[in-house]
Amino acid sequence: MNFGFSAPTRGPQSTPEALARLIAHGEALGFGIVTVSDHVVMPRTANSTYPYSADGSFSGGAECMEQLTLHAYLAACSKSLRLLTSVMVVPHRPPVLTAKVLATVDVLSGGRLIVGCGAGWLREEFEAIGAPDFDRRGAVTNEYIRAFKELWTSDAPTFEGEFCSFSNLHFEPKPVQKPHPPIWTGGESPAALRRAGRLADKWFPIGTNPTYPVRTSRQLAESLERVRVFAEEAGRDPSKVGVAYSAGMPSLGEGQPEGGRRPFTGDGEQVAEDIRGFAEVGVDDMTFRFERRTLDETLEAMQQFAEEVMAKV
C-alpha cells in the first residue's frame, strides 16, 4: 500500500517553511504521495451543497493558495513524493494552458505528477472565475481530459470539441511520464463512475459521500465493478482501471461512537486491518488528512500513523 498525506493551502501551516518541513517529514516516514486540494476563490455566500458532509456545509475557510502553483513549489521541496492534484476541478482553467502547467510540473519533478480530476461542486466559484456553465461541468471535464491526452501525446495536437478546439501548434515539452501522467478521476455518482471507466487510469473516490457511500470495502467493491463495466463498454480493458482511495482523517486511540466502529478508527491494528480489507478490493494507494491545530501536532499525527498503522500493513 502506498500512503499519502495532504498539504494545506491556507493558514500558518501553509508558509514556505512549514510546507518544506511537512514534506521532509512525510518523505522520512515513508509516505509516497502528497495531495493538494483545489479552490481558486471562495464566495462570501453560497447556496451550493458540499457533497462530502452530512449536512451539506463546507468548512474549508476562505483562504486558498492556487493548487498547481503550490504543486510546483512542492516539487522543488521533495525528492520522491508523487504529487497528486486531489482533485483538480477541471473546468476551472482553460485546457491548453492547464495541460502546459501540468506538463511543466511533471518535467520539473522528474515525472512525479498524478493528475487527479473532478468536475467540481461549487456553482458560485464557477461563476466568480468565469468558468464554463456549471450545469455542463461533467461534459466539460470529460472533453478537457481528452484534450489533455491529445496535447500530451501527439506530435501535432489537433482537437475539435464542443468546449475547446485547437490545431496548428507545437506543444513542448511533453510530460516525462509516458504516455502521460496518470489520470485519476474522483467522484462517486453514476456520472463519475462512467468518467472513471471511460477516461481514467484509476478511480479515486472519497469515502465520506453520504449520497453515494463508499465508506466500506464492500461498498467500494460494488461501485468499482460498475466502473469496470463502463470501461468494458468503452472498449477498454477493465482490469487496467485501478482504484485509489481518499480515506479522510484517521482516528487512532479515540473512543468509538454508538453504533459500532467506523472504518479507520480504533487502535493501530484495527486501522491496519481496515486498510488490508481495501487492499483486497484492489486499492494500492490510500490518502489521509492529518492536519491538526499546529504544525507540530500535524507532524506528530503523521508519526503516530506511520508507527502504529503503516508498519503493520
N, C-alpha and C positions, 0 to 999 in steps of 0.2 A: 504494500500500500504506500502510495506517495501522498504525503500530507502537506497541506497548505495553510497559510495564515493571511489575514487581511492587514493592509497598510491603511492607516487613517488618512482622510483627505481634509480634515479640519481639526482645529483645536491645538493645544500645546504639544500633542504627540505627533503633529504633522510638520514640525520645523525640520529644516535640513539635518540638524544634528540628531534630533530624536529619530528620524527615519533611518539615518545611517546606522545608528545604534541598534534599532529594531532589526534591520536587515542582517547585520553582522551576527546578532544573537540567533536569529532564525536559521541562518546557514550553519552556525556552530552546533546547533541542536539537531541538525539533520532534516529540517524541513526542506521540501523540494519546490514549493510554489509560493509566490506572494501574489495576492489579489488586490485589485483596486476597483472601487465602485464608480458609478458614472452619474453625475449631475453637472450641468453647465451653469444653471441658475436655479434658485428656488423661489417660487412665487410667495408673496406675502400672505395671500389667502388662496385656498384651493378647495374644490369640491370633489376632486378625484379620490377614488378608493384605492388605498395601498393593498395589493393582493396578498401580502405576507404577514398580516397581523389579524387577529380575531375580530377586531372592531373596525378595521379598515383605515386606522390612523397611521401616520408616518412620523417618527420621532427623530429623524436624521439631522435636524437642525438646518440652519440657513447657509452656513459657510461650506464651500466645496471647491477644492482645487480641481483643475481640469485633468481628467483621467489620463489621456495619452501623454500629455506633458510630464505628469508625475511618473509614468512608466519609464520615460526616457531618463529621468533622474535616478530611479531605482535600478535601471540597467547599469548605470555608472557606479552605483553603490555596491552592487552584488557581483558575485563571481559564478555561481552555479544555479541560483534560483531561476525557475521558469517564471515568466511574467505574464499573469493572466488578467485580462480585462473581464471583470466579474460583476455584471456584464456590461459591455459597451452597448448603449442604446443606438442602434444602427442608424435610424432616421435623423439623429441629431446633427450629423455632419455630412457635407457633400461627399459623394462616394469616391471620386478620383483623388481628392485631397486626403481623405481618410485612408485610402489604400496606400498612398505615398507615405503618410506619417507612420502607419503600421509597418510598412516595409523598412523604413528607416530605423525604427526601434529594433526590428529583427536583425538588421545588419549591425547596429551598434552594440547589441547584446550578444553577438556571435550566434544567433539562431536560437534564442530562448523565449520567444514570444508565443503565447497561446491567445487566440482571438476568441474570447467569449462574447457571444452576440445575443441581443434581445431586442424586442420591439418597443419596450417602454410602457409606462403606465400613467404618467403624469401629464394630462392634457394641457394644463396651464403652462408647463415648461415648454412643450412643443410650440404653443402659441407665442410665448415670450421670445423664443430664439428664431422664429420664422421657419421652423421645420415643416416638412410636408404634412398634409392633412392627417391629423391624429387618427381619424376613423379608417384610414387606409394604411396604417403603420405596419401591419403584418405583410401586406403586399410589397410595400416599400422595402422592408427588411429583407424579404426573400430576393427581390431584384438586386438590391445593393450587394448582397453576399455573392450572387452570381457575377456581378460586375467586378468585385474584388478578385475573384478567381481568374477572370479573364485578364485583368491587369497584371496579376502576379505571375501568370504562366505563359502568356502569349508574347511572341516577339513583335507582333504588330497588333496590339489590342484594338478590338472593334466590338462595339456593343450597341444594340438598338433596343431600347425598352420603353416602358410607359413612363418611368420616372427619371431615367437617365440614359444618355446616349453619348458615345464618343468614338472617334476614329482618327486616323492620320496623326498618331502621336507616338513618341518614344516614352516608355515607362521604365526607367532605370534609376537606381539599381533595383534588381529584383530581391525579394527576401532571400536570406541564406537558406532557410528550410525549403526543401523540395517535396512535392510540387509547390507548396505554400505553407505558411504557418498553420498549425492545427486549428480548425474551427469547431468550437463548442457552442451549441445553441442552448439557451436557457428556456425556462417556461414549462408549465405543466398542463396547460389547456390542450384541447384537441388540435388547435391550430399550431401550437408549439411542438406537439409530438409529430405532426406532419412535417414541419420545418426540419426537425432533427433527422427524421428518416430520409428526407429528400436531399438535404444540403450539408449536414454536419458530419464531422469526424467523431464527435462524441455528443451525447445528450447530457446536459448539465443542469438538473433541476435543483430547486431549493426545497428543503423538507418542511417548511412551515406554511405552505399554502393551504388555508382551510377549505377552499372550494374544490381544489384538485389535490388531495393529500397524497404525498409520497413519504410520509413520516417513517414508515416501517420498511424493512427489506422486502416484505411480501407485496406491499403496495407498489414499491419501486419496480419489482419484477413484472407485475401486471402491466404497468404503463410502458416499461421497456419492450415488452412483447408487441405492443401496439406500434411503438416507434419502428421496430424491425419489420412489421407488416407494411408500413408506409415505405420503408426503404426498398423492400422487395417489389412493391407496386411501381416504384420509380425506376426499376431496373438495376438497383444496386445490390451488392452482396450484403444481406442483413447482418451477417456475422462481423462485418467490418465496421459497423457502427457501434462504438463503445459507449460507456457511461461513466461519468464522474458525478460527484455529489457534494452539494453545499449543505453542511450539517448544522450551521449556526453555532451557538456558544455552548460548549460542553459544561456540565455542572459536576465537578468532582467533589465527593465527600459531603454534599449538601443533603438536607432532608428531602424526602420524597412526598409529593402531593398525594392527596387521597385519590384513589382510583388506579394506583399502580405506578410503577416506574416508567418514565418516558425514556426513549432511546437517548443515548449519550449522556445519561445521568447516573450517579451512583459512585461506586469506588472504581479504581483503575481497571480492575479485571472485568467488571460489568461493562464499562465503556468499550474496552478492547473486544469483548465478546460481541457487542453490537456491531463493531466495525468488521469483525470477521463475518458476521451474517451478511453485511452489504457486499463484502468481497466475494462471497459465494454467488451472489447475483451477477457479478461481473464488474463491480466498482473497483477501480485500481487507483483513482485519485479522489481524495476527500479533503475539503477545505473547512476550516473552522474560524470563528471570530474569538479573539482573546482580549480585546480592548477593555481595560478597566479604567478607574478614575485617574491613575497616574501611569507614566511610562514604566516605572519600576514595578508596579503591580501587574502591568501587562506582561512584562518580561518574566515575572515570577509565575504567572499563569501558564505561559508557554513552556517554561522549565518543568513545571509540575506535570503538564500533559506529556511532554517528551519522556519523563522518567516513569510515570505511572501508567501510561497508555501505549505510547509508541514502542517502548521497549518490550511490550507484551504481545504486540500484533505480529 
